[in-house]
Amino acid sequence: MSNTHPLKDQIALLIGIALETVAPDAPVSLEIERPKNSAHGDFSSNAAMQLARPLKRNPRELAQLILTELPKSPLIARAEIAGAGFINFHLTPAAWHGLVPQIRAAGAQFGRGDAGAGHKMLVEFVSANPTGPWHVGHGRQAALGDAICNLYAAQGWDVYREFYYNDAGVQIATLANSVQARAKGLTPGDAGWPEAAYNGDYIADIAADFLATKTVKSDDREFTASGNVDDLDSIRQFAVAYLRHEQDLDLKAFAVRFDHYYLESSLYTSGRVEATVKRLIEAGKTYEQDSALWLRTTDYGDDKDRVMKKSDGTYTYFVPDVAYHIAKWERGFERAINIQGTDHHGTIARVRAGLQAAGESLRSSGAPTGVPLAGAANVGIPEGYPDYLLHTMVRVMRGGEEVKISKRAGSYVTLRDLVEWTSKDAVRFFLLSLKADTEYIFDVDLAVAKNTDNPVYYVQYAHARICRVFEEWGGQPAALDGVDLAPLTAPHELALMQRLAEYPETVATAARELAPHLLVHYLGVLAGDFHAWYNAEKFLVDDAATKLARLALADATRIAIVNGLALLGVSAPEKM
């Protein structure tokens, strides 16, 4: 099946055939919509209204001509003209029945498409510096990033997952100083405790393991502590490796993986930062003022020009960001998506400005710029590169009160706390349930409730119910191949089939709009349709034809639930 609505496609084809006679040369964009009021049919087309002006004809007259030329189809029970010239289509039950075997034949591939085949994209997410435990905001970003990767992979894209972090700089120095102070026996509040320090219990844990000369290993590094409290460099490297290991444990508990870890320090050691600055100077997009080097970001829509290199010779933070994104493009990623907190909003304009300014240098020199977009000239990074998805933070409620402090972190609730209090499934589903830029309040009590008020339980329970029906039946799904679906005529059955038909389109839209919450909402509605059917009709009835038809529909529903939850990184338990 395609990643669009299968019946929409077929209706569009029928209208297209009619238009070959009615208006063979007239431009028309065939848009098939679901009417808000089901009494107006299953689908509606405004083709006649689009053609009215170019053909200088009455839209209702054109609608009648289209209906006259419309090929006969077993899919359509009747078609009628409504309003100013809409054509409403009422489908036959057989039209919906045809979806069930298609879904069952597709299985795990149901809802997947190939629109992105042959294209590479990089999704950068989480990207937390190794300075402390992950907070709940990191969890929201991890859930968003993983789901978006899954959604685009389902559209055929070659998706690469990257974790970018700073392993040097002020924050890392603060981390090292904090661990050193703990290793020397100091605690927060003591005389001699660093003014700028991390105060959580995790700092004491790092110090203890450092003194014990332990070895820590993460996905991207390994280090053995010297145990010498005066060896600040060893403390720094050990602390970074220790916290990267802790991050890996969080990733494992949250079932998130990355293809690569990219270090900010590598942009300096590889010469990429200096090369980027040189490129911007050569493009004529910089100037010196007040002993600093500035970039003319206002040439690209920014509200003011930005300092690149300060008077003390150090670079501002957006310069390595520009260098990093040039590296993304040159590695062949024609699309890049950055998932970050709303505090990064100010960086978008200056990073994109830097990339466009660097492109000016490339265009003037004729130098190759990596892999261009399909059909584009090899002239530089396109405008709007990269895409950004910004998310708000998360508040946590427990027992009717907001939870703000974690013993582990010292000042905030960690992702690990949230997973331990509830479950990986609940945290993922809840954090994906609203649009990313909407503030989210995570209700711990609701997340652990084993009732239908809990949205993730509600969806998973629908799957468990289906599994229980099949267990009671005792047969195998393969025995349902080729069954007659004519008995499926009850309103709840038709409604469920109509909902199932929307799944591929929902997945495609959720990917295109960077909106996993659309899939979360869809699964909730689908589960509701199933529960309503389950409560209204008996499945294992004496009539064999009805029984087998209902089991086939239940199996198709199971497939959609499993596939949808998998894209969100949520399990589909067989028992609840």
Secondary structure as the mmCIF struct_conf table of DSSP 4:
data_model
#
loop_
_struct_conf.conf_type_id
_struct_conf.id
_struct_conf.beg_label_comp_id
_struct_conf.beg_label_asym_id
_struct_conf.beg_label_seq_id
_struct_conf.end_label_comp_id
_struct_conf.end_label_asym_id
_struct_conf.end_label_seq_id
BEND BEND1 ASN A 3 THR A 4
HELX_RH_AL_P HELX_RH_AL_P1 PRO A 6 VAL A 22
TURN_TY1_P TURN_TY1_P1 PRO A 24 ASP A 25
BEND BEND2 ALA A 26 ALA A 26
STRN STRN1 ILE A 32 GLU A 33
BEND BEND3 LYS A 36 ASN A 37
HELX_RH_3T_P HELX_RH_3T_P1 SER A 38 HIS A 40
BEND BEND4 ASP A 42 ASP A 42
STRN STRN2 PHE A 43 SER A 45
HELX_RH_AL_P HELX_RH_AL_P2 ALA A 47 LEU A 55
TURN_TY1_P TURN_TY1_P2 LYS A 56 LYS A 56
HELX_RH_AL_P HELX_RH_AL_P3 PRO A 59 GLU A 69
HELX_LH_PP_P HELX_LH_PP_P1 LEU A 70 LYS A 72
TURN_TY1_P TURN_TY1_P3 PRO A 74 LEU A 75
STRN STRN3 ILE A 76 ALA A 82
TURN_TY1_P TURN_TY1_P4 GLY A 83 GLY A 85
STRN STRN4 PHE A 86 LEU A 91
HELX_RH_AL_P HELX_RH_AL_P4 PRO A 93 HIS A 97
TURN_TY1_P TURN_TY1_P5 GLY A 98 GLY A 98
HELX_RH_AL_P HELX_RH_AL_P5 LEU A 99 ALA A 106
HELX_RH_3T_P HELX_RH_3T_P2 GLY A 107 GLN A 109
TURN_TY1_P TURN_TY1_P6 PHE A 110 GLY A 111
TURN_TY1_P TURN_TY1_P7 ALA A 115 GLY A 118
STRN STRN5 LYS A 120 GLU A 124
TURN_TY1_P TURN_TY1_P8 PRO A 130 THR A 131
BEND BEND5 GLY A 132 GLY A 132
STRN STRN6 HIS A 135 HIS A 135
HELX_RH_AL_P HELX_RH_AL_P6 VAL A 136 ALA A 153
TURN_TY1_P TURN_TY1_P9 ALA A 154 GLY A 156
STRN STRN7 ASP A 158 TYR A 165
BEND BEND6 ASP A 167 GLY A 169
HELX_RH_AL_P HELX_RH_AL_P7 VAL A 170 ALA A 183
TURN_TY1_P TURN_TY1_P10 LYS A 184 GLY A 185
TURN_TY1_P TURN_TY1_P11 PRO A 188 GLY A 189
BEND BEND7 ASP A 190 ASP A 190
TURN_TY1_P TURN_TY1_P12 ALA A 191 GLY A 192
BEND BEND8 GLU A 195 ALA A 196
BEND BEND9 GLY A 200 GLY A 200
HELX_RH_AL_P HELX_RH_AL_P8 ASP A 201 LEU A 211
TURN_TY1_P TURN_TY1_P13 ALA A 212 THR A 213
STRN STRN8 THR A 215 LYS A 217
BEND BEND10 ASP A 219 ASP A 220
STRN STRN9 GLU A 222 THR A 224
TURN_TY1_P TURN_TY1_P14 VAL A 229 ASP A 230
HELX_RH_AL_P HELX_RH_AL_P9 LEU A 232 ALA A 253
TURN_TY1_P TURN_TY1_P15 PHE A 254 ALA A 255
BEND BEND11 ASP A 259 ASP A 259
STRN STRN10 HIS A 260 LEU A 263
HELX_RH_AL_P HELX_RH_AL_P10 GLU A 264 THR A 269
TURN_TY1_P TURN_TY1_P16 SER A 270 GLY A 271
HELX_RH_AL_P HELX_RH_AL_P11 ARG A 272 GLU A 282
TURN_TY1_P TURN_TY1_P17 ALA A 283 GLY A 284
STRN STRN11 THR A 286 GLN A 289
TURN_TY1_P TURN_TY1_P18 ASP A 290 SER A 291
STRN STRN12 ALA A 292 LEU A 295
HELX_RH_3T_P HELX_RH_3T_P3 THR A 297 TYR A 300
TURN_TY1_P TURN_TY1_P19 GLY A 301 GLY A 301
BEND BEND12 ASP A 303 LYS A 304
STRN STRN13 ARG A 306 LYS A 309
TURN_TY1_P TURN_TY1_P20 SER A 311 ASP A 312
BEND BEND13 GLY A 313 GLY A 313
HELX_LH_PP_P HELX_LH_PP_P2 THR A 314 THR A 314
STRN STRN14 TYR A 315 TYR A 315
HELX_LH_PP_P HELX_LH_PP_P3 THR A 316 THR A 316
TURN_TY1_P TURN_TY1_P21 TYR A 317 TYR A 317
HELX_RH_AL_P HELX_RH_AL_P12 PHE A 318 GLU A 330
TURN_TY1_P TURN_TY1_P22 ARG A 331 GLY A 332
BEND BEND14 GLU A 334 GLU A 334
STRN STRN15 ARG A 335 GLY A 341
HELX_RH_3T_P HELX_RH_3T_P4 THR A 342 HIS A 344
HELX_RH_AL_P HELX_RH_AL_P13 HIS A 345 SER A 365
TURN_TY1_P TURN_TY1_P23 GLY A 366 GLY A 366
BEND BEND15 GLY A 370 VAL A 371
HELX_LH_PP_P HELX_LH_PP_P4 PRO A 372 LEU A 373
TURN_TY1_P TURN_TY1_P24 ALA A 374 GLY A 375
BEND BEND16 ASN A 378 GLY A 380
HELX_LH_PP_P HELX_LH_PP_P5 ILE A 381 PRO A 382
TURN_TY1_P TURN_TY1_P25 GLU A 383 GLY A 384
HELX_LH_PP_P HELX_LH_PP_P6 TYR A 385 TYR A 385
BEND BEND17 PRO A 386 PRO A 386
STRN STRN16 ASP A 387 HIS A 391
STRN STRN17 VAL A 394 ARG A 398
TURN_TY1_P TURN_TY1_P26 GLY A 399 GLY A 400
STRN STRN18 GLU A 401 VAL A 403
TURN_TY1_P TURN_TY1_P27 LYS A 407 ALA A 409
BEND BEND18 GLY A 410 TYR A 412
STRN STRN19 THR A 414 THR A 414
HELX_RH_AL_P HELX_RH_AL_P14 LEU A 415 TRP A 421
BEND BEND19 THR A 422 THR A 422
HELX_RH_AL_P HELX_RH_AL_P15 LYS A 424 LEU A 431
TURN_TY1_P TURN_TY1_P28 LEU A 432 LEU A 432
BEND BEND20 SER A 433 LEU A 434
TURN_TY1_P TURN_TY1_P29 ALA A 436 ASP A 437
BEND BEND21 THR A 438 THR A 438
STRN STRN20 TYR A 440 ASP A 443
HELX_RH_AL_P HELX_RH_AL_P16 VAL A 444 VAL A 448
BEND BEND22 ASN A 451 ASN A 451
TURN_TY1_P TURN_TY1_P30 THR A 452 ASP A 453
BEND BEND23 ASN A 454 ASN A 454
HELX_RH_AL_P HELX_RH_AL_P17 PRO A 455 TRP A 473
HELX_RH_3T_P HELX_RH_3T_P5 PRO A 477 LEU A 480
TURN_TY1_P TURN_TY1_P31 ASP A 481 GLY A 482
TURN_TY1_P TURN_TY1_P32 ALA A 486 PRO A 487
BEND BEND24 ALA A 490 ALA A 490
HELX_RH_AL_P HELX_RH_AL_P18 PRO A 491 ALA A 501
TURN_TY1_P TURN_TY1_P33 GLU A 502 GLU A 502
HELX_RH_AL_P HELX_RH_AL_P19 TYR A 503 ARG A 512
TURN_TY1_P TURN_TY1_P34 GLU A 513 LEU A 514
HELX_RH_AL_P HELX_RH_AL_P20 PRO A 516 ALA A 536
BEND BEND25 GLU A 537 GLU A 537
BEND BEND26 PHE A 539 LEU A 540
BEND BEND27 ASP A 542 ASP A 542
HELX_RH_AL_P HELX_RH_AL_P21 ALA A 544 LEU A 568
TURN_TY1_P TURN_TY1_P35 GLY A 569 GLY A 569
BEND BEND28 GLU A 574 GLU A 574
#
